[in-house]
Amino acid sequence: MERYVAPNKFIQYQLWQECNNGCKFCSERNQFKIDKKWALKFTLDKLDNPEIYDYEEVGIIGGEIFDNQLEDKEVRDLFYELTNKIANIKHFKKFYVATNLIYDMDKYLIPYLNHLKNINLIDKTLLCTSYDLKYRFHTEEMKKLWEDNMLKLHKIFPELSTHIETIITQHFIDAVLSGKFDIKEFSKKFNSRVDYIEPSSGMFYNTKLDCEKACPGFFPTKNSFIKFLKQEGLQKKSIDLKCLISYQIRASRIYHLDCGNFVCYEDRRKPGFRVKCSDNSKKYELGFIDSDDSMEDICTEFCEMINED
């Protein structure tokens, strides 16, 4: 089994890092608030760069975009202008939009999706969201709101594709291994592909140990991850080892905010890529609590073992 190699080229733009949810594990936690109009104009200008013709797919990401971040009419108008500009770049085959879905969708997201429908972009759209078993949903009501929103979206917009990303935390691994969480049932219920990322200390904590103190059970042990791969990848086949923890499914280039300024990460799909924060006290550590080994490397080793068999 060969590891996944992305056939597409994907460029992504972060608009801002502001979000109302305040997750303690968020890689963007407590980052600089920026002028949203400035950020949107920056992105509009970037779409005039000839580099866009090197990419087949385009995405926008926060922070959060639709949880009252569009209250200012000028910001909202610029955001729609950005969307229209993307729609008019005809060679883009797919449009990614990220949101946490823990809010009332009727105010901004539903009107926006109706707009995508009106400009014939919704069929190309992949709405990306996140799920977590411990720290994302601060109350059961928030968790239910997310679930209800997911089901509502598929009912209102059957042509809309959705994608769920979850972090492979110790809490997640324990729930899966014990049978308390079934990956296949979850994916089927919400009619979505599920992808996985490594836990990281992000741009707020100095190290993953600091992050783990704030969010116990966020970083898994290496052995539990290997058990997870054996059970879900080899036995139940509920996960795809070819693309699990693979940067190949991420944007190959992203314009990302770092301490209030845009930086461009190029060749993001190259092996060993790591985010580097301009604040040198932040290490942006990934992976296991008890090992510096790479989750991606271990997945690759599993695929190689399958090839040998």
For each residue, the residues with C-beta under 8 A, 3 or more apart:
1: 241 242 303 306 307
2: 5 242 303 307
3: 242 243 246 248 299 300 303
4: 240 242 243 246 248 249
5: 2 248
6: 9 10 248 249 252 269
7:
8: 56 57 93 94
9: 6 54 55 56 57 252
10: 6 55 56 57 58 59 94 96 250 251 252 253
11: 51 52 54 55 57 58 59 251 252 253 254
12: 58 59 60 61 96 251 253 254 255
13: 43 46 58 59 60 61 254 255
14: 17 60 61 62 63 254 255 256 257 262
15: 36 39 40 43 60 61 62 63 65 79
16: 33 34 36 39 62 63 69 257
17: 14 28 31 32 33 34 62 63 257
18: 33 34 36 62 63 64 69
19: 22 23 26 28 62 63 64 67 100
20: 64 67 68 103
21: 26 64 67 100 102 136 138
22: 19 26 29
23: 19 26 29 132 135 136
24: 29 135 214 215
25: 29 132 135 167 199 202 211 214 215 218
26: 19 21 22 23 29 202 204
27: 200 202 203 204 275 284
28: 17 19 31 62 63 202 203
29: 22 23 24 25 26 202 203 204
30: 204
31: 17 28 203 204 257 259 260
32: 17 257 259 260
33: 16 17 18
34: 16 17 18 38 39 257 260
35: 38 39
36: 15 16 18 39 40 69 72 75 78
37: 40 41 72 74 75 78
38: 34 35 41 42
39: 15 16 34 35 36 42 43 257 262
40: 15 36 37 43 44 75 78 79 81 82
41: 37 38 44 45 78
42: 38 39 45 46 255 262
43: 13 15 39 40 46 47 60 82 255
44: 40 41 47 48 78 81 82 85
45: 41 42 48 49
46: 13 42 43 49 52 255
47: 43 44 52 82 85 86 89
48: 44 45
49: 45 46 52
50: 53
51: 11 54 55 253
52: 11 46 47 49 55 58 89
53: 50 91
54: 9 11 51
55: 9 10 11 51 52 58 92 252 253
56: 8 9 10 91 92 93 94
57: 8 9 10 11 92 93 94 95 96
58: 10 11 12 13 52 55 86 89 92 94 95 96
59: 10 11 12 13 95 96 97 98 128 251
60: 12 13 14 15 43 65 82 96 97 98
61: 12 13 14 15 96 98 128
62: 14 15 16 17 18 19 28 65 69 98 99
63: 14 15 16 17 18 19 28 69
64: 18 19 20 21 67 69 99 100 103
65: 15 60 62 69 70 79 97 98 99 108
66: 69 70 99 103 105 107 108 109 112
67: 19 20 21 64 99 100 102 103 108
68: 20 71 103 107 108
69: 16 18 36 62 63 64 65 66 75
70: 65 66 75 76 79 108
71: 68 75 76
72: 36 37 75 76
73: 76 77
74: 37 77 78
75: 36 37 40 69 70 71 72 78 79
76: 70 71 72 73 79 80 108
77: 73 74 80 81
78: 36 37 40 41 44 74 75 81 82
79: 15 40 65 70 75 76 82 83
80: 76 77 83 84 112 115
81: 40 44 77 78 84 85
82: 40 43 44 47 60 78 79 85 86
83: 79 80 86 87 112 115 116 119 121
84: 80 81 87 88 119
85: 44 47 81 82 88 89
86: 47 58 82 83 89 92 95 121
87: 83 84 95 119 120 121
88: 84 85
89: 47 52 58 85 86 92
90:
91: 53 56
92: 55 56 57 58 86 89 95 124
93: 8 56 57 124
94: 8 10 56 57 58 124 125 126
95: 57 58 59 86 87 92 116 121 124 125 126
96: 10 12 57 58 59 60 61 125 126 128 163
97: 59 60 65 125 126 127 128
98: 59 60 61 62 65 128 129
99: 62 64 65 66 67 109 127 128 129
100: 19 21 64 67 103 129 130 136 146
101: 105 109 129 145 146 149 150 153
102: 21 67 136 137 142 145 146 149
103: 20 64 66 67 68 100 107 109 145
104: 107
105: 66 101 108 109 110 149 152 153
106: 109 110
107: 66 68 103 104 110 111
108: 65 66 67 68 70 76 105 111 112
109: 66 99 101 103 105 106 112 113
110: 105 106 107 113 114 156
111: 107 108 114 115
112: 66 80 83 108 109 115 116
113: 109 110 116 117 122 125 127 153 156 157 160
114: 110 111 117 118
115: 80 83 111 112 118 119
116: 83 95 112 113 119 121 122 125
117: 113 114 120 121 122 157 159
118: 114 115
119: 83 84 87 115 116
120: 87 117 123
121: 83 86 87 95 116 117 124 125
122: 113 116 117 125 157 159 160
123: 120 159
124: 92 93 94 95 121
125: 94 95 96 97 113 116 121 122 160 161
126: 94 95 96 97 161 162 163
127: 97 99 113 153 160 161 162 163
128: 59 61 96 97 98 99 162 163 164 165
129: 98 99 100 101 146 150 162 163 164 165
130: 100 136 164 165 166 167
131: 136 146 164 165 166 186 194
132: 23 25 135 136 137 166 167 169 172
133: 169 171 172 175 181
134: 169 171 172 215 217 218
135: 23 24 25 132 215 218
136: 21 23 100 102 130 131 132
137: 102 132 140 142 143 146
138: 21 142
139: 142 143
140: 137 143 144
141: 144 145
142: 102 137 138 139 145 146
143: 137 139 140 146 147
144: 140 141 147 148
145: 101 102 103 141 142 148 149
146: 100 101 102 129 131 137 142 143 149 150
147: 143 144 150 151 190
148: 144 145 151 152
149: 101 102 105 145 146 152 153
150: 101 129 146 147 153 154 162 190 192
151: 147 148 154 155 190
152: 105 148 149 155 156
153: 101 105 113 127 149 150 156 157 160 162
154: 150 151 157 158 160 162 190 191
155: 151 152 158
156: 110 113 152 153
157: 113 117 122 153 154 160
158: 154 155
159: 117 122 123
160: 113 122 125 127 153 154 157
161: 125 126 127
162: 126 127 128 129 150 153 154 190 191 192
163: 96 126 127 128 129 192 193 194 195
164: 128 129 130 131 187 190 192 193 194 195
165: 128 129 130 131 194 195 196 197
166: 130 131 132 172 194 195 196 197
167: 25 130 132 172 196 197 198 199 218
168: 172 173 196 197 198 199 220 225 228 245 295
169: 132 133 134 172 173 199 217 218 219 220
170: 173 174 217 218 219 220 221 224 289
171: 133 134 174 175 217 218
172: 132 133 134 166 167 168 169 175 176 181 220
173: 168 169 170 176 177 220 224 225 227 228
174: 170 171 177 178 180 217 224
175: 133 171 172 178 180 181
176: 172 173 179 180 181 182 183 228 231 232
177: 173 174 224 227 228 231
178: 174 175
179: 176 182
180: 174 175 176
181: 133 172 175 176 186
182: 176 179 185 186 238
183: 176 186 187 194 232 236 238 239
184: 187 188 236 238
185: 182 188 189
186: 131 181 182 183 189 190 194
187: 164 183 184 190 191 192 193 194
188: 184 185 191
189: 185 186
190: 147 150 151 154 162 164 186 187
191: 154 162 187 188
192: 150 162 163 164 187
193: 163 164 187
194: 131 163 164 165 166 183 186 187
195: 163 164 165 166 243 249
196: 165 166 167 168 239 244 245
197: 165 166 167 168 200 245
198: 167 168 245 286 287 295 296
199: 25 167 168 169 208 211 218 219 220 286 287
200: 27 197 208 211 275 284 285 286
201: 204 205 206 207 208 210 211 282 283 284 285 286
202: 25 26 27 28 29 205 211 282 284
203: 27 28 29 31 258 275 277 279 282 284
204: 26 27 29 30 31 201 211 282
205: 201 202 208 210 211 214 282
206: 201 210 281 282 283
207: 201 210 211 283 285
208: 199 200 201 205 211 212 219 283 285 286 287 289
209: 212 213 289
210: 201 205 206 207 213 214
211: 25 199 200 201 202 204 205 207 208 214 215 218 219 285
212: 208 209 215 216 218 219 289
213: 209 210 216
214: 24 25 205 210 211
215: 24 25 134 135 211 212 218
216: 212 213
217: 134 169 170 171 174
218: 25 134 135 167 169 170 171 199 211 212 215
219: 169 170 199 208 211 212 287 288 289
220: 168 169 170 172 173 199 224 225 228 288 289
221: 170 224 225 288 289 290 291
222: 225 226 288 290 291 293 298
223: 226 227
224: 170 173 174 177 220 221 227 228
225: 168 173 220 221 222 228 229 288 295 298
226: 222 223 229 230 298
227: 173 177 223 224 230 231
228: 168 173 176 177 220 224 225 231 232 233
229: 225 226 232 233 234 239 241 244 298 299 302
230: 226 227 233 234 235
231: 176 177 227 228 234 235 236
232: 176 183 228 229 235 236 237 238 239
233: 228 229 230 237 238 239 240 241 244 302
234: 229 230 231 237 241 302 306
235: 230 231 232
236: 183 184 231 232
237: 232 233 234
238: 182 183 184 232 233
239: 183 196 229 232 233 244
240: 4 233 243 244
241: 1 229 233 234 244 299 302 303 306
242: 1 2 3 4 246 303
243: 3 4 195 240 246 248 249
244: 196 229 233 239 240 241 299
245: 168 196 197 198 295 296 299
246: 3 4 242 243 249 296 299
247: 250 268 269 270 271 273 296
248: 3 4 5 6 243 269
249: 4 6 195 243 246
250: 10 247 254 268 269
251: 10 11 12 59 254 268
252: 6 9 10 11 55 266 267 268 269
253: 10 11 12 51 55 264 265 266 267 268
254: 11 12 13 14 250 251 264 265 268
255: 12 13 14 42 43 46 262 263 264
256: 14 262 263 264 265 275
257: 14 16 17 31 32 34 39 260 261 262 263
258: 203 261 262 263 277 278
259: 31 32 277 278 279
260: 31 32 34 257
261: 257 258 278
262: 14 39 42 255 256 257 258
263: 255 256 257 258 278
264: 253 254 255 256
265: 253 254 256 268 273 275
266: 252 253
267: 252 253 270 273
268: 247 250 251 252 253 254 265 273
269: 6 247 248 250 252 273
270: 247 267 273
271: 247 296
272: 294
273: 247 265 267 268 269 270
274: 284 286
275: 27 200 203 256 265 284
276: 284
277: 203 258 259 280 282 284
278: 258 259 261 263
279: 203 259 282
280: 277
281: 206
282: 201 202 203 204 205 206 277 279
283: 201 206 207 208
284: 27 200 201 202 203 274 275 276 277
285: 200 201 207 208 211
286: 198 199 200 201 208 274 294 295
287: 198 199 208 219 291 292 293 294 295
288: 219 220 221 222 225 291 292 293 295
289: 170 208 209 212 219 220 221
290: 221 222
291: 221 222 287 288
292: 287 288
293: 222 287 288 297 298
294: 272 286 287 297 298
295: 168 198 225 245 286 287 288 298 299
296: 198 245 246 247 271 299 300
297: 293 294 300 301
298: 222 225 226 229 293 294 295 301 302
299: 3 229 241 244 245 246 295 296 302 303
300: 3 296 297 303 304
301: 297 298 304 305
302: 229 233 234 241 298 299 305 306
303: 1 2 3 241 242 299 300 306 307
304: 300 301 307 308
305: 301 302 308 309
306: 1 234 241 302 303 309
307: 1 2 303 304
308: 304 305
309: 305 306
